[in-house]
Amino acid sequence: MTPFLSRMVMMSIAMGLIATLAGCSGSKPRFGNPGGSSAAPVPSGPRFSSHEVEEERKENDKIVPPEEIDKVISGQRDFRTEKNTALTPLEASRLMREISRYMGTPYDYGGVTSDGIDCSGYTMQVYKGSLGTMLPRSSAEQARTGVPVRFEELKFGDLLFFNTTGEPNSHVGIYLGDDLFAHASVSLGVTVSSLESSYYKKRYAGARRIIGQ
């Protein structure tokens, strides 16, 4: 094998490994104002069209205003009606604190830190940092953990899955309550969105309960 072909083979293997490890794709849009006044760059990955990214951003602005996101981050918003009774008050507090800790983190395909994170990296780090629960790395794998939950029975901490790329369970977030969920959005970074948004309503694929199965 020539040196050129060897390099091409190694590059193909590396790209395949990256695709396997990461659950969402895209480039590195910076997180601006949660309300969208600061436009984030459109991801360059072929799985995300500029139209879909802009649709997601506009829907989030309309359904979840910045002041609501601020309430979630600061702990002023209390989701009393959909608490998961399998979580102790201390566990619920730790989970909420970890959810909020990453708010504003920019989206980064394959990222798992507060410098940049993708959707499945976010859910994985939140569960690990708050409850010590280890989730698989990709959203597709996370969709096979826990037990399925019906939409009308969602509780705080449940994982929500969406088809945002034409592939099943290609996006994941964490249910908060009152139809709101936290996730690493391609267009906005880690933020809070609503299941009432037409963008997510038509892409909703199901939910899984990790705690309290």
Summary of the structure (lengths in Angstrom):
residues: 213
radius of gyration: 17.2
end to end distance: 52.6
largest distance: 64.4
contacts: 715
relative contact order: 0.19
helix: 37%
strand: 17%
